[in-house]
């Protein structure tokens, strides 16, 4: 079960990263790119916390 939680967290980071890059490459709204990159940073933090918690619980 913990493997799936880690996978979802990492995929969420990757999806937001790709959405932000795609928006920047197509010349989209700079505000949207900025918002997506902020989401990416937050999701990266959550993903790292989840990964560390899984590693800690596995001992």
VOPAGU-2260 file (C-alpha; in pm, 1 decimal, decimal comma):
REM VOPAGU-2260
SITE   aa  ch    i         X         Y         Z
SITE  UNK   A    0       0,0       0,0       0,0
SITE  UNK   A    1     278,9     244,2      85,3
SITE  UNK   A    2     434,6     192,4    -257,3
SITE  UNK   A    3     114,8     318,6    -419,6
SITE  UNK   A    4     103,5     626,1    -197,8
SITE  UNK   A    5     462,3     711,5    -292,9
SITE  UNK   A    6     382,0     650,3    -660,3
SITE  UNK   A    7      79,6     881,8    -648,4
SITE  UNK   A    8     282,3    1155,5    -478,0
SITE  UNK   A    9     563,0    1134,3    -733,8
SITE  UNK   A   10     319,6    1124,3   -1026,8
SITE  UNK   A   11     138,3    1430,3    -892,2
SITE  UNK   A   12     467,4    1621,6    -886,7
SITE  UNK   A   13     553,1    1506,7   -1239,3
SITE  UNK   A   14     211,5    1600,3   -1379,2
SITE  UNK   A   15     218,6    1950,0   -1230,4
SITE  UNK   A   16     576,3    1995,9   -1353,6
SITE  UNK   A   17     480,9    1894,2   -1707,0
SITE  UNK   A   18     170,9    2115,3   -1704,3
SITE  UNK   A   19     382,5    2412,7   -1597,0
SITE  UNK   A   20     646,8    2346,7   -1860,5
SITE  UNK   A   21     385,3    2297,1   -2130,8
SITE  UNK   A   22     218,1    2624,6   -2035,3
SITE  UNK   A   23     549,8    2811,4   -2048,3
SITE  UNK   A   24     653,0    2656,3   -2381,3
SITE  UNK   A   25     326,8    2744,6   -2553,6
SITE  UNK   A   26     346,6    3101,1   -2426,7
SITE  UNK   A   27      58,0    3074,6   -2182,9
SITE  UNK   A   28     -20,9    3294,1   -1889,7
SITE  UNK   A   29     282,6    3371,5   -1671,9
SITE  UNK   A   30      52,9    3378,9   -1368,5
SITE  UNK   A   31     -62,0    3022,8   -1436,1
SITE  UNK   A   32     298,0    2906,9   -1480,1
SITE  UNK   A   33     390,8    3070,4   -1151,6
SITE  UNK   A   34      94,0    2910,2    -974,7
SITE  UNK   A   35     179,1    2566,7   -1116,5
SITE  UNK   A   36     540,9    2596,0   -1007,9
SITE  UNK   A   37     428,0    2689,2    -656,9
SITE  UNK   A   38     205,1    2382,3    -654,5
SITE  UNK   A   39     501,7    2175,0    -771,6
SITE  UNK   A   40     717,1    2294,1    -484,0
SITE  UNK   A   41     439,8    2217,8    -234,9
SITE  UNK   A   42     378,2    1875,1    -383,3
SITE  UNK   A   43     750,3    1800,5    -377,9
SITE  UNK   A   44     754,4    1879,2      -7,0
SITE  UNK   A   45     458,0    1649,2      52,1
SITE  UNK   A   46     617,1    1373,9    -159,9
SITE  UNK   A   47     942,7    1395,1      35,6
SITE  UNK   A   48     756,4    1381,1     367,4
SITE  UNK   A   49     561,0    1076,3     245,7
SITE  UNK   A   50     875,9     901,3     124,6
SITE  UNK   A   51    1058,5     969,6     450,1
SITE  UNK   A   52     758,4     847,4     652,8
SITE  UNK   A   53     740,3     526,0     451,3
SITE  UNK   A   54    1112,2     466,7     498,9
SITE  UNK   A   55    1082,0     536,9     870,6
SITE  UNK   A   56     786,9     300,0     917,3
SITE  UNK   A   57     963,2      24,3     725,7
SITE  UNK   A   58    1251,4      58,9     967,0
